[in-house]
């Protein structure tokens, strides 16, 4: 039996973290390739050299332990990540516990499930596995993988913090909705004086907008080009209008859709997000319009862009004057406690992510015209060449054979 398998850390003169006597190696085997146990497995010089290069080149740290849990070899990356020395023969679990001041001494069976270690601003993931598949591995040896997961852990922490902020922001409108429903049951007249169902609807819309904003920010952090797919904006718009008809009827507003033809209008992007942006703009226009008025939605193609145009008669956006074009909807979300304009702010972010834009102008009909522009995949129709009346007459005569 190899000496490294017979409790190498039980010598009284070797304390955890101290260098033990160097183990003899066979000629031709680098001493730092896999430790003394590797020599008995007869690795050639080339094999040992390749193994050493592989261990050094790995982005994660690799530590080889014998069956008793003593260190056989630790590559440079593992020592760099853990910021500690791991001489051959030291008990890895004891050394790890002392280095990071753990309340316990993790054994190999504990490390097989993986363990997170946090030091200052760094986070490491330590996990053990059998070394049987590794070249030159001895019977019963284990491999410890040490990975720096600081960016991933930081992202999780930021997401958890965002969730806490979201829960805090949701508490106020949800409490208000709960109080209003209780007031409706106990004092209907007071309930109506406080805004009634309209106030509950506005608060619910605010809650939904906060959730949408959180989902959007979560998705865009990991957005890939493969997430963008081609879809028909015209068909999507038809579906959105059918979904918003109930809201329009409830608000007493007529909702009109005008399409020049039935040809598909292709755009590339995340269909659900684009639909959400268009729906937010139309929904805002419907809810802002007085009862008896109408909201008109149309679609057009111009300068390589597909444009969804939403016209209302709601009196115009606050601060918007004739001749100006509004592109910054940030301040609109701060005008009221119910978050008026948050839907427009989200729409701006979505169309911007797709290479488009959203702007608003007064439409001369007592309201606002919103235009969502998205890059269009349809080929641009060639403009016909201008023809004079003289040329047209000559062509007509030639056709008649005159």
C-alpha atoms as a printed R data frame, in Angstrom:
    type eleno elety resid chain resno       x      y       z
1   ATOM     1    CA   UNK     A     1   0.000  0.000   0.000
2   ATOM     2    CA   UNK     A     2   1.227  3.491  -0.818
3   ATOM     3    CA   UNK     A     3   2.470  5.340   2.263
4   ATOM     4    CA   UNK     A     4   0.308  8.346   1.353
5   ATOM     5    CA   UNK     A     5  -2.784  6.239   2.049
6   ATOM     6    CA   UNK     A     6  -1.934  5.469   5.666
7   ATOM     7    CA   UNK     A     7  -3.021  8.562   7.612
8   ATOM     8    CA   UNK     A     8  -0.301 10.959   6.398
9   ATOM     9    CA   UNK     A     9  -1.592 13.741   8.698
10  ATOM    10    CA   UNK     A    10  -1.292 11.704  11.886
11  ATOM    11    CA   UNK     A    11   2.409 12.421  12.439
12  ATOM    12    CA   UNK     A    12   2.843 14.311  15.715
13  ATOM    13    CA   UNK     A    13   5.575 16.564  14.312
14  ATOM    14    CA   UNK     A    14   3.406 17.873  11.443
15  ATOM    15    CA   UNK     A    15   0.696 20.378  12.304
16  ATOM    16    CA   UNK     A    16  -2.088 21.451   9.941
17  ATOM    17    CA   UNK     A    17  -0.820 24.099   7.551
18  ATOM    18    CA   UNK     A    18   2.866 23.080   7.962
19  ATOM    19    CA   UNK     A    19   5.059 21.549   5.272
20  ATOM    20    CA   UNK     A    20   5.812 17.857   5.784
21  ATOM    21    CA   UNK     A    21   8.918 16.061   4.598
22  ATOM    22    CA   UNK     A    22   9.030 15.853   0.796
23  ATOM    23    CA   UNK     A    23   8.031 12.479  -0.540
24  ATOM    24    CA   UNK     A    24  10.352 10.589  -2.881
25  ATOM    25    CA   UNK     A    25   9.384 10.609  -6.515
26  ATOM    26    CA   UNK     A    26  10.430  8.430  -9.392
27  ATOM    27    CA   UNK     A    27  12.915  9.841 -11.849
28  ATOM    28    CA   UNK     A    28  11.342 11.711 -14.717
29  ATOM    29    CA   UNK     A    29   8.137 12.680 -12.824
30  ATOM    30    CA   UNK     A    30   7.772 16.356 -11.876
31  ATOM    31    CA   UNK     A    31   7.452 16.607  -8.138
32  ATOM    32    CA   UNK     A    32   4.520 19.006  -8.354
33  ATOM    33    CA   UNK     A    33   2.521 17.014 -10.903
34  ATOM    34    CA   UNK     A    34   0.308 15.001  -8.587
35  ATOM    35    CA   UNK     A    35   2.371 14.415  -5.482
36  ATOM    36    CA   UNK     A    36   4.244 11.352  -4.332
37  ATOM    37    CA   UNK     A    37   1.357  9.002  -5.056
38  ATOM    38    CA   UNK     A    38   1.595  9.775  -8.750
39  ATOM    39    CA   UNK     A    39   5.102  8.311  -8.962
40  ATOM    40    CA   UNK     A    40   3.858  4.840  -8.062
41  ATOM    41    CA   UNK     A    41   1.378  5.030 -10.924
42  ATOM    42    CA   UNK     A    42   4.211  5.267 -13.470
43  ATOM    43    CA   UNK     A    43   3.332  8.440 -15.396
44  ATOM    44    CA   UNK     A    44   5.748  9.167 -18.210
45  ATOM    45    CA   UNK     A    45   7.515 12.510 -18.429
46  ATOM    46    CA   UNK     A    46   5.188 13.693 -21.208
47  ATOM    47    CA   UNK     A    47   2.066 12.576 -19.357
48  ATOM    48    CA   UNK     A    48   3.171 14.263 -16.156
49  ATOM    49    CA   UNK     A    49   4.073 17.432 -18.045
50  ATOM    50    CA   UNK     A    50   0.689 17.527 -19.754
51  ATOM    51    CA   UNK     A    51  -1.095 16.873 -16.477
52  ATOM    52    CA   UNK     A    52   0.816 19.644 -14.758
53  ATOM    53    CA   UNK     A    53   0.044 22.068 -17.607
54  ATOM    54    CA   UNK     A    54  -3.625 21.128 -17.473
55  ATOM    55    CA   UNK     A    55  -3.830 21.740 -13.742
56  ATOM    56    CA   UNK     A    56  -2.100 25.092 -14.070
57  ATOM    57    CA   UNK     A    57  -4.306 26.204 -16.947
58  ATOM    58    CA   UNK     A    58  -7.656 25.423 -15.350
59  ATOM    59    CA   UNK     A    59  -9.730 28.524 -14.436
60  ATOM    60    CA   UNK     A    60 -10.764 26.820 -11.204
61  ATOM    61    CA   UNK     A    61  -8.602 25.555  -8.404
62  ATOM    62    CA   UNK     A    62  -7.948 21.812  -8.164
63  ATOM    63    CA   UNK     A    63  -6.853 20.021  -5.002
64  ATOM    64    CA   UNK     A    64  -6.167 16.277  -4.951
65  ATOM    65    CA   UNK     A    65  -6.730 14.469  -1.637
66  ATOM    66    CA   UNK     A    66  -5.880 10.932  -0.654
67  ATOM    67    CA   UNK     A    67  -8.430  8.588   0.885
68  ATOM    68    CA   UNK     A    68  -7.711  9.979   4.365
69  ATOM    69    CA   UNK     A    69  -8.386 13.576   3.284
70  ATOM    70    CA   UNK     A    70  -4.747 14.700   3.193
71  ATOM    71    CA   UNK     A    71  -3.504 16.967   0.427
72  ATOM    72    CA   UNK     A    72  -1.648 15.201  -2.374
73  ATOM    73    CA   UNK     A    73  -1.416 18.183  -4.691
74  ATOM    74    CA   UNK     A    74  -2.927 21.665  -5.009
75  ATOM    75    CA   UNK     A    75  -2.545 23.671  -8.189
76  ATOM    76    CA   UNK     A    76  -1.532 27.324  -8.145
77  ATOM    77    CA   UNK     A    77  -5.037 28.563  -8.926
78  ATOM    78    CA   UNK     A    78  -6.500 26.903  -5.828
79  ATOM    79    CA   UNK     A    79  -3.844 28.484  -3.604
80  ATOM    80    CA   UNK     A    80  -4.495 31.857  -5.233
81  ATOM    81    CA   UNK     A    81  -8.261 31.690  -4.716
82  ATOM    82    CA   UNK     A    82  -8.102 30.431  -1.138
83  ATOM    83    CA   UNK     A    83  -5.105 32.636  -0.277
84  ATOM    84    CA   UNK     A    84  -3.521 29.866   1.773
85  ATOM    85    CA   UNK     A    85  -0.745 27.290   1.592
86  ATOM    86    CA   UNK     A    86  -1.608 23.612   1.230
87  ATOM    87    CA   UNK     A    87   1.557 21.515   1.558
88  ATOM    88    CA   UNK     A    88   1.365 17.815   0.829
89  ATOM    89    CA   UNK     A    89   0.186 15.786   3.806
90  ATOM    90    CA   UNK     A    90  -1.894 18.477   5.509
91  ATOM    91    CA   UNK     A    91  -5.495 17.635   6.437
92  ATOM    92    CA   UNK     A    92  -7.505 19.724   3.997
93  ATOM    93    CA   UNK     A    93 -10.700 19.899   6.051
94  ATOM    94    CA   UNK     A    94  -8.886 21.078   9.180
95  ATOM    95    CA   UNK     A    95  -6.806 23.598   7.247
96  ATOM    96    CA   UNK     A    96  -9.920 24.937   5.493
97  ATOM    97    CA   UNK     A    97 -11.826 25.278   8.753
98  ATOM    98    CA   UNK     A    98  -8.958 27.138  10.421
99  ATOM    99    CA   UNK     A    99  -8.326 29.407   7.428
100 ATOM   100    CA   UNK     A   100 -11.916 30.642   7.209
101 ATOM   101    CA   UNK     A   101 -12.779 30.327  10.917
102 ATOM   102    CA   UNK     A   102 -15.625 27.892  10.313
103 ATOM   103    CA   UNK     A   103 -17.757 26.661  13.173
104 ATOM   104    CA   UNK     A   104 -17.245 23.076  12.017
105 ATOM   105    CA   UNK     A   105 -14.711 20.926  10.206
106 ATOM   106    CA   UNK     A   106 -16.285 19.945   6.863
107 ATOM   107    CA   UNK     A   107 -15.552 16.369   5.928
108 ATOM   108    CA   UNK     A   108 -15.391 15.017   2.400
109 ATOM   109    CA   UNK     A   109 -18.971 13.771   2.447
110 ATOM   110    CA   UNK     A   110 -20.072 17.301   3.379
111 ATOM   111    CA   UNK     A   111 -18.044 18.858   0.569
112 ATOM   112    CA   UNK     A   112 -19.535 16.507  -2.023
113 ATOM   113    CA   UNK     A   113 -22.753 18.541  -1.838
114 ATOM   114    CA   UNK     A   114 -20.780 21.754  -2.281
115 ATOM   115    CA   UNK     A   115 -20.085 24.546   0.170
116 ATOM   116    CA   UNK     A   116 -20.108 28.310  -0.205
117 ATOM   117    CA   UNK     A   117 -17.332 30.294   1.451
118 ATOM   118    CA   UNK     A   118 -17.483 34.086   1.699
119 ATOM   119    CA   UNK     A   119 -14.492 36.217   2.601
120 ATOM   120    CA   UNK     A   120 -14.806 40.003   2.457
121 ATOM   121    CA   UNK     A   121 -16.176 40.742  -1.034
122 ATOM   122    CA   UNK     A   122 -15.251 37.356  -2.523
123 ATOM   123    CA   UNK     A   123 -17.348 34.199  -2.744
124 ATOM   124    CA   UNK     A   124 -15.962 30.722  -3.441
125 ATOM   125    CA   UNK     A   125 -17.673 27.430  -4.195
126 ATOM   126    CA   UNK     A   126 -15.882 24.326  -2.938
127 ATOM   127    CA   UNK     A   127 -17.040 20.892  -4.057
128 ATOM   128    CA   UNK     A   128 -15.535 17.413  -3.812
129 ATOM   129    CA   UNK     A   129 -15.780 14.503  -6.204
130 ATOM   130    CA   UNK     A   130 -14.065 11.179  -6.871
131 ATOM   131    CA   UNK     A   131 -10.781 11.313  -8.780
132 ATOM   132    CA   UNK     A   132 -11.140  7.888 -10.391
133 ATOM   133    CA   UNK     A   133 -11.585  9.310 -13.892
134 ATOM   134    CA   UNK     A   134  -8.497 11.537 -13.706
135 ATOM   135    CA   UNK     A   135  -5.271 10.430 -15.345
136 ATOM   136    CA   UNK     A   136  -2.914  8.977 -12.784
137 ATOM   137    CA   UNK     A   137  -5.438  9.081  -9.953
138 ATOM   138    CA   UNK     A   138  -4.955  6.686  -7.086
139 ATOM   139    CA   UNK     A   139  -7.530  4.415  -5.547
140 ATOM   140    CA   UNK     A   140  -9.799  6.305  -3.153
141 ATOM   141    CA   UNK     A   141  -8.427  9.742  -4.013
142 ATOM   142    CA   UNK     A   142 -10.725 12.749  -4.262
143 ATOM   143    CA   UNK     A   143 -10.605 16.001  -6.171
144 ATOM   144    CA   UNK     A   144 -11.667 19.317  -4.678
145 ATOM   145    CA   UNK     A   145 -12.765 21.976  -7.182
146 ATOM   146    CA   UNK     A   146 -12.464 25.560  -5.951
147 ATOM   147    CA   UNK     A   147 -14.329 28.095  -8.097
148 ATOM   148    CA   UNK     A   148 -14.507 31.860  -7.729
149 ATOM   149    CA   UNK     A   149 -18.231 32.621  -8.088
150 ATOM   150    CA   UNK     A   150 -18.026 36.223  -6.885
151 ATOM   151    CA   UNK     A   151 -19.753 37.785  -9.951
152 ATOM   152    CA   UNK     A   152 -22.570 35.236  -9.793
153 ATOM   153    CA   UNK     A   153 -23.013 35.684  -6.041
154 ATOM   154    CA   UNK     A   154 -22.988 39.462  -6.435
155 ATOM   155    CA   UNK     A   155 -25.690 39.214  -9.094
156 ATOM   156    CA   UNK     A   156 -27.815 37.073  -6.780
157 ATOM   157    CA   UNK     A   157 -27.335 39.556  -3.949
158 ATOM   158    CA   UNK     A   158 -28.385 42.429  -6.189
159 ATOM   159    CA   UNK     A   159 -31.450 40.504  -7.321
160 ATOM   160    CA   UNK     A   160 -32.366 39.722  -3.713
161 ATOM   161    CA   UNK     A   161 -31.973 43.399  -2.849
162 ATOM   162    CA   UNK     A   162 -34.186 44.346  -5.800
163 ATOM   163    CA   UNK     A   163 -36.818 41.900  -4.564
164 ATOM   164    CA   UNK     A   164 -36.743 43.493  -1.125
165 ATOM   165    CA   UNK     A   165 -37.189 46.941  -2.673
166 ATOM   166    CA   UNK     A   166 -40.028 45.617  -4.823
167 ATOM   167    CA   UNK     A   167 -41.795 44.137  -1.808
168 ATOM   168    CA   UNK     A   168 -41.393 47.450   0.003
169 ATOM   169    CA   UNK     A   169 -42.869 49.372  -2.951
170 ATOM   170    CA   UNK     A   170 -45.757 46.920  -3.252
171 ATOM   171    CA   UNK     A   171 -46.702 47.131   0.418
172 ATOM   172    CA   UNK     A   172 -48.298 50.587   0.231
173 ATOM   173    CA   UNK     A   173 -50.652 50.078  -2.756
174 ATOM   174    CA   UNK     A   174 -51.603 46.572  -1.621
175 ATOM   175    CA   UNK     A   175 -52.453 47.861   1.861
176 ATOM   176    CA   UNK     A   176 -54.528 50.612   0.257
177 ATOM   177    CA   UNK     A   177 -56.426 48.084  -1.862
178 ATOM   178    CA   UNK     A   178 -57.083 45.960   1.223
179 ATOM   179    CA   UNK     A   179 -58.308 48.983   3.194
180 ATOM   180    CA   UNK     A   180 -60.611 50.076   0.365
181 ATOM   181    CA   UNK     A   181 -62.203 46.629   0.071
182 ATOM   182    CA   UNK     A   182 -62.856 46.583   3.825
183 ATOM   183    CA   UNK     A   183 -64.289 50.102   3.616
184 ATOM   184    CA   UNK     A   184 -66.625 49.019   0.818
185 ATOM   185    CA   UNK     A   185 -68.026 46.297   3.057
186 ATOM   186    CA   UNK     A   186 -68.483 48.543   6.104
187 ATOM   187    CA   UNK     A   187 -69.295 51.973   4.611
188 ATOM   188    CA   UNK     A   188 -70.126 52.024   0.869
189 ATOM   189    CA   UNK     A   189 -70.619 55.802   0.820
190 ATOM   190    CA   UNK     A   190 -67.180 56.444   2.294
191 ATOM   191    CA   UNK     A   191 -65.784 53.920  -0.169
192 ATOM   192    CA   UNK     A   192 -67.148 55.948  -3.091
193 ATOM   193    CA   UNK     A   193 -65.816 59.194  -1.604
194 ATOM   194    CA   UNK     A   194 -62.340 57.619  -1.527
195 ATOM   195    CA   UNK     A   195 -62.476 56.832  -5.233
196 ATOM   196    CA   UNK     A   196 -64.221 53.486  -5.170
197 ATOM   197    CA   UNK     A   197 -63.401 50.937  -7.820
198 ATOM   198    CA   UNK     A   198 -61.564 53.490  -9.950
199 ATOM   199    CA   UNK     A   199 -59.042 53.998  -7.163
200 ATOM   200    CA   UNK     A   200 -58.636 50.246  -6.705
201 ATOM   201    CA   UNK     A   201 -58.122 49.855 -10.465
202 ATOM   202    CA   UNK     A   202 -55.475 52.583 -10.500
203 ATOM   203    CA   UNK     A   203 -53.645 50.993  -7.577
204 ATOM   204    CA   UNK     A   204 -53.799 47.567  -9.224
205 ATOM   205    CA   UNK     A   205 -52.358 49.029 -12.432
206 ATOM   206    CA   UNK     A   206 -49.518 50.541 -10.420
207 ATOM   207    CA   UNK     A   207 -48.786 47.170  -8.798
208 ATOM   208    CA   UNK     A   208 -48.722 45.493 -12.213
209 ATOM   209    CA   UNK     A   209 -46.380 48.131 -13.623
210 ATOM   210    CA   UNK     A   210 -43.912 47.592 -10.776
211 ATOM   211    CA   UNK     A   211 -43.932 43.858 -11.432
212 ATOM   212    CA   UNK     A   212 -43.450 44.397 -15.161
213 ATOM   213    CA   UNK     A   213 -40.496 46.683 -14.547
214 ATOM   214    CA   UNK     A   214 -38.857 44.074 -12.319
215 ATOM   215    CA   UNK     A   215 -39.382 41.297 -14.877
216 ATOM   216    CA   UNK     A   216 -38.030 43.478 -17.668
217 ATOM   217    CA   UNK     A   217 -34.861 44.392 -15.784
218 ATOM   218    CA   UNK     A   218 -34.318 40.736 -14.826
219 ATOM   219    CA   UNK     A   219 -34.593 39.521 -18.412
220 ATOM   220    CA   UNK     A   220 -32.492 42.229 -20.039
221 ATOM   221    CA   UNK     A   221 -29.501 41.441 -17.804
222 ATOM   222    CA   UNK     A   222 -29.051 38.108 -19.585
223 ATOM   223    CA   UNK     A   223 -30.462 38.927 -23.006
224 ATOM   224    CA   UNK     A   224 -28.946 37.003 -25.919
225 ATOM   225    CA   UNK     A   225 -29.208 37.528 -29.667
226 ATOM   226    CA   UNK     A   226 -30.936 34.144 -29.946
227 ATOM   227    CA   UNK     A   227 -33.828 35.521 -27.867
228 ATOM   228    CA   UNK     A   228 -34.862 37.750 -30.788
229 ATOM   229    CA   UNK     A   229 -37.285 36.112 -33.239
230 ATOM   230    CA   UNK     A   230 -39.092 37.367 -36.315
231 ATOM   231    CA   UNK     A   231 -42.818 38.004 -35.832
232 ATOM   232    CA   UNK     A   232 -45.681 39.789 -37.572
233 ATOM   233    CA   UNK     A   233 -46.350 43.113 -35.850
234 ATOM   234    CA   UNK     A   234 -49.704 43.445 -37.637
235 ATOM   235    CA   UNK     A   235 -51.017 40.147 -36.247
236 ATOM   236    CA   UNK     A   236 -49.666 41.039 -32.810
237 ATOM   237    CA   UNK     A   237 -51.475 44.381 -32.908
238 ATOM   238    CA   UNK     A   238 -54.768 42.693 -33.797
239 ATOM   239    CA   UNK     A   239 -54.396 40.408 -30.792
240 ATOM   240    CA   UNK     A   240 -53.607 43.333 -28.479
241 ATOM   241    CA   UNK     A   241 -56.688 45.253 -29.606
242 ATOM   242    CA   UNK     A   242 -58.944 42.267 -28.944
243 ATOM   243    CA   UNK     A   243 -57.497 41.959 -25.431
244 ATOM   244    CA   UNK     A   244 -58.029 45.661 -24.665
245 ATOM   245    CA   UNK     A   245 -61.632 45.831 -25.863
246 ATOM   246    CA   UNK     A   246 -62.948 44.923 -22.414
247 ATOM   247    CA   UNK     A   247 -60.968 47.764 -20.822
248 ATOM   248    CA   UNK     A   248 -62.214 50.193 -23.470
249 ATOM   249    CA   UNK     A   249 -65.849 49.201 -22.885
250 ATOM   250    CA   UNK     A   250 -65.400 49.551 -19.117
251 ATOM   251    CA   UNK     A   251 -63.924 53.055 -19.585
252 ATOM   252    CA   UNK     A   252 -66.621 54.053 -22.091
253 ATOM   253    CA   UNK     A   253 -64.047 54.701 -24.821
254 ATOM   254    CA   UNK     A   254 -64.300 53.518 -28.423
255 ATOM   255    CA   UNK     A   255 -61.206 51.674 -29.635
256 ATOM   256    CA   UNK     A   256 -60.571 51.783 -33.405
257 ATOM   257    CA   UNK     A   257 -57.936 49.887 -35.384
258 ATOM   258    CA   UNK     A   258 -57.006 51.007 -38.899
259 ATOM   259    CA   UNK     A   259 -54.836 48.772 -41.096
260 ATOM   260    CA   UNK     A   260 -53.971 49.783 -44.686
261 ATOM   261    CA   UNK     A   261 -53.823 46.177 -45.930
262 ATOM   262    CA   UNK     A   262 -53.453 42.603 -44.719
263 ATOM   263    CA   UNK     A   263 -49.789 42.086 -45.650
264 ATOM   264    CA   UNK     A   264 -47.539 40.957 -42.764
265 ATOM   265    CA   UNK     A   265 -45.248 43.562 -41.231
266 ATOM   266    CA   UNK     A   266 -42.180 41.726 -39.966
267 ATOM   267    CA   UNK     A   267 -40.023 42.867 -37.067
268 ATOM   268    CA   UNK     A   268 -37.382 41.095 -34.976
269 ATOM   269    CA   UNK     A   269 -37.450 40.953 -31.198
270 ATOM   270    CA   UNK     A   270 -39.109 39.471 -28.153
271 ATOM   271    CA   UNK     A   271 -42.759 39.365 -29.139
272 ATOM   272    CA   UNK     A   272 -44.148 39.335 -25.601
273 ATOM   273    CA   UNK     A   273 -42.128 42.404 -24.639
274 ATOM   274    CA   UNK     A   274 -43.057 44.349 -27.773
275 ATOM   275    CA   UNK     A   275 -46.710 43.451 -27.218
276 ATOM   276    CA   UNK     A   276 -46.418 44.691 -23.644
277 ATOM   277    CA   UNK     A   277 -44.988 48.022 -24.794
278 ATOM   278    CA   UNK     A   278 -47.753 48.563 -27.359
279 ATOM   279    CA   UNK     A   279 -50.407 47.469 -24.878
280 ATOM   280    CA   UNK     A   280 -49.113 49.885 -22.236
281 ATOM   281    CA   UNK     A   281 -49.325 52.842 -24.619
282 ATOM   282    CA   UNK     A   282 -52.847 51.969 -25.795
283 ATOM   283    CA   UNK     A   283 -54.007 51.200 -22.253
284 ATOM   284    CA   UNK     A   284 -52.724 54.561 -20.989
285 ATOM   285    CA   UNK     A   285 -54.523 56.351 -23.815
286 ATOM   286    CA   UNK     A   286 -57.799 54.531 -23.124
287 ATOM   287    CA   UNK     A   287 -57.724 55.156 -19.387
288 ATOM   288    CA   UNK     A   288 -56.807 58.827 -19.810
289 ATOM   289    CA   UNK     A   289 -59.614 59.503 -22.318
290 ATOM   290    CA   UNK     A   290 -62.983 60.911 -21.184
291 ATOM   291    CA   UNK     A   291 -66.023 58.678 -21.575
292 ATOM   292    CA   UNK     A   292 -67.545 58.938 -25.021
293 ATOM   293    CA   UNK     A   293 -64.243 59.722 -26.759
294 ATOM   294    CA   UNK     A   294 -62.256 57.402 -29.018
295 ATOM   295    CA   UNK     A   295 -58.717 56.055 -29.269
296 ATOM   296    CA   UNK     A   296 -57.462 55.257 -32.763
297 ATOM   297    CA   UNK     A   297 -54.638 52.806 -33.442
298 ATOM   298    CA   UNK     A   298 -52.982 52.471 -36.842
299 ATOM   299    CA   UNK     A   299 -49.847 50.967 -38.328
300 ATOM   300    CA   UNK     A   300 -47.550 52.164 -41.082
301 ATOM   301    CA   UNK     A   301 -44.124 51.607 -42.608
302 ATOM   302    CA   UNK     A   302 -41.719 54.514 -43.052
303 ATOM   303    CA   UNK     A   303 -37.948 54.855 -43.607
304 ATOM   304    CA   UNK     A   304 -37.212 51.237 -42.760
305 ATOM   305    CA   UNK     A   305 -39.287 51.321 -39.568
306 ATOM   306    CA   UNK     A   306 -42.637 49.855 -38.615
307 ATOM   307    CA   UNK     A   307 -44.657 52.432 -36.693
308 ATOM   308    CA   UNK     A   308 -47.621 51.879 -34.392
309 ATOM   309    CA   UNK     A   309 -49.538 55.151 -34.036
310 ATOM   310    CA   UNK     A   310 -51.930 55.715 -31.112
311 ATOM   311    CA   UNK     A   311 -54.154 58.829 -31.176
312 ATOM   312    CA   UNK     A   312 -56.294 59.904 -28.229
313 ATOM   313    CA   UNK     A   313 -58.389 62.932 -27.250
314 ATOM   314    CA   UNK     A   314 -57.375 63.087 -23.610
315 ATOM   315    CA   UNK     A   315 -56.218 66.701 -23.579
316 ATOM   316    CA   UNK     A   316 -52.524 66.056 -24.147
317 ATOM   317    CA   UNK     A   317 -49.730 64.976 -21.844
318 ATOM   318    CA   UNK     A   318 -48.779 67.346 -19.006
319 ATOM   319    CA   UNK     A   319 -46.193 69.881 -20.179
320 ATOM   320    CA   UNK     A   320 -46.431 68.943 -23.859
321 ATOM   321    CA   UNK     A   321 -46.877 71.976 -26.144
322 ATOM   322    CA   UNK     A   322 -47.715 72.218 -29.815
323 ATOM   323    CA   UNK     A   323 -44.718 71.624 -32.054
324 ATOM   324    CA   UNK     A   324 -42.700 69.756 -29.417
325 ATOM   325    CA   UNK     A   325 -41.840 66.072 -29.446
326 ATOM   326    CA   UNK     A   326 -41.668 64.290 -26.078
327 ATOM   327    CA   UNK     A   327 -39.207 61.408 -25.809
328 ATOM   328    CA   UNK     A   328 -38.424 61.471 -22.064
329 ATOM   329    CA   UNK     A   329 -41.277 59.898 -20.105
330 ATOM   330    CA   UNK     A   330 -39.275 59.553 -16.882
331 ATOM   331    CA   UNK     A   331 -40.980 62.433 -15.065
332 ATOM   332    CA   UNK     A   332 -44.497 61.263 -15.909
333 ATOM   333    CA   UNK     A   333 -44.160 58.284 -13.569
334 ATOM   334    CA   UNK     A   334 -43.517 60.629 -10.637
335 ATOM   335    CA   UNK     A   335 -46.531 62.911 -11.049
336 ATOM   336    CA   UNK     A   336 -49.008 60.827  -9.057
337 ATOM   337    CA   UNK     A   337 -48.912 58.226  -6.319
338 ATOM   338    CA   UNK     A   338 -50.469 55.681  -8.666
339 ATOM   339    CA   UNK     A   339 -47.505 55.893 -11.017
340 ATOM   340    CA   UNK     A   340 -49.097 57.507 -14.085
341 ATOM   341    CA   UNK     A   341 -46.606 57.132 -16.888
342 ATOM   342    CA   UNK     A   342 -44.775 54.069 -15.570
343 ATOM   343    CA   UNK     A   343 -46.265 52.099 -18.457
344 ATOM   344    CA   UNK     A   344 -44.845 54.615 -20.924
345 ATOM   345    CA   UNK     A   345 -41.459 54.498 -19.232
346 ATOM   346    CA   UNK     A   346 -41.374 50.709 -19.591
347 ATOM   347    CA   UNK     A   347 -42.471 50.991 -23.224
348 ATOM   348    CA   UNK     A   348 -39.549 53.335 -23.921
349 ATOM   349    CA   UNK     A   349 -37.117 50.811 -22.456
350 ATOM   350    CA   UNK     A   350 -38.578 47.933 -24.462
351 ATOM   351    CA   UNK     A   351 -38.556 49.668 -27.849
352 ATOM   352    CA   UNK     A   352 -35.085 51.044 -27.113
353 ATOM   353    CA   UNK     A   353 -33.859 47.508 -26.463
354 ATOM   354    CA   UNK     A   354 -35.181 46.593 -29.920
355 ATOM   355    CA   UNK     A   355 -33.419 49.467 -31.654
356 ATOM   356    CA   UNK     A   356 -36.536 51.628 -31.849
357 ATOM   357    CA   UNK     A   357 -37.987 54.669 -30.133
358 ATOM   358    CA   UNK     A   358 -41.184 56.065 -28.624
359 ATOM   359    CA   UNK     A   359 -42.237 59.688 -28.895
360 ATOM   360    CA   UNK     A   360 -45.371 61.762 -28.356
361 ATOM   361    CA   UNK     A   361 -46.752 64.883 -30.045
362 ATOM   362    CA   UNK     A   362 -49.971 66.860 -29.829
363 ATOM   363    CA   UNK     A   363 -52.272 65.646 -32.596
364 ATOM   364    CA   UNK     A   364 -54.350 68.779 -33.171
365 ATOM   365    CA   UNK     A   365 -57.511 66.929 -32.081
366 ATOM   366    CA   UNK     A   366 -57.365 67.758 -28.405
367 ATOM   367    CA   UNK     A   367 -55.094 64.871 -27.537
368 ATOM   368    CA   UNK     A   368 -51.751 63.148 -28.027
369 ATOM   369    CA   UNK     A   369 -50.285 61.057 -30.815
370 ATOM   370    CA   UNK     A   370 -47.923 58.319 -29.586
371 ATOM   371    CA   UNK     A   371 -45.608 56.694 -32.128
372 ATOM   372    CA   UNK     A   372 -43.703 53.444 -31.456
373 ATOM   373    CA   UNK     A   373 -40.955 52.872 -34.031
374 ATOM   374    CA   UNK     A   374 -39.344 49.461 -34.532
375 ATOM   375    CA   UNK     A   375 -36.844 48.392 -37.223
376 ATOM   376    CA   UNK     A   376 -38.798 46.686 -40.005
377 ATOM   377    CA   UNK     A   377 -37.614 43.581 -41.856
378 ATOM   378    CA   UNK     A   378 -39.853 44.175 -44.873
379 ATOM   379    CA   UNK     A   379 -37.986 45.424 -47.945
380 ATOM   380    CA   UNK     A   380 -38.425 49.118 -48.616
381 ATOM   381    CA   UNK     A   381 -40.541 49.676 -51.716
382 ATOM   382    CA   UNK     A   382 -38.653 51.390 -54.509
383 ATOM   383    CA   UNK     A   383 -39.858 54.892 -55.276
384 ATOM   384    CA   UNK     A   384 -41.092 55.314 -58.868
385 ATOM   385    CA   UNK     A   385 -39.075 57.633 -61.081
386 ATOM   386    CA   UNK     A   386 -40.706 60.961 -61.854
387 ATOM   387    CA   UNK     A   387 -42.066 61.076 -65.411
388 ATOM   388    CA   UNK     A   388 -42.903 64.272 -67.266
389 ATOM   389    CA   UNK     A   389 -46.140 64.659 -69.221
390 ATOM   390    CA   UNK     A   390 -44.144 64.891 -72.462
391 ATOM   391    CA   UNK     A   391 -42.441 61.534 -71.798
392 ATOM   392    CA   UNK     A   392 -45.744 59.975 -70.852
393 ATOM   393    CA   UNK     A   393 -47.334 61.195 -74.091
394 ATOM   394    CA   UNK     A   394 -44.445 59.822 -76.153
395 ATOM   395    CA   UNK     A   395 -44.702 56.445 -74.420
396 ATOM   396    CA   UNK     A   396 -48.453 56.335 -75.070
397 ATOM   397    CA   UNK     A   397 -47.986 57.170 -78.755
398 ATOM   398    CA   UNK     A   398 -45.271 54.518 -79.093
399 ATOM   399    CA   UNK     A   399 -47.558 51.929 -77.561
400 ATOM   400    CA   UNK     A   400 -50.279 52.810 -80.076
401 ATOM   401    CA   UNK     A   401 -47.784 52.595 -82.955
402 ATOM   402    CA   UNK     A   402 -48.267 56.186 -83.970
